[in-house]
């Protein structure tokens, strides 16, 4: 069965940081189905690095947060990479069930593995 990997990037750090991080994730999981949870502009910046993209609109508040948690939970991902590393995405980690392996930065050791964290 093909593994599912989700990367969460909502705009922090800029498009260059996101592309470098996505290259590192793709290098660490070459055969996995890579999904990017991002903004509409983030999908354009990701280009062909991801297999599918989930647009996260400009909604704010508790309902948007719960919708993200539900969507991530239903995906049953094997790994989730938090490329944002903000307070919202850190809290989101504890609201996703079943709990996948959660990473707060792109993997190291690949071609783009020297990606520094955003924060």
ABEGO torsion letter per residue (X at the ends): XBBBBBBBBAGBGEAAAAAAAAAAAAAABAABBBBBBBBAAAAAAAEAABABBBBBBABBEAAAAAAAAAAAAAAGBABBBBAAGBAAAAAAAAABOBBBBBBABBBBGBAAAABBBAX
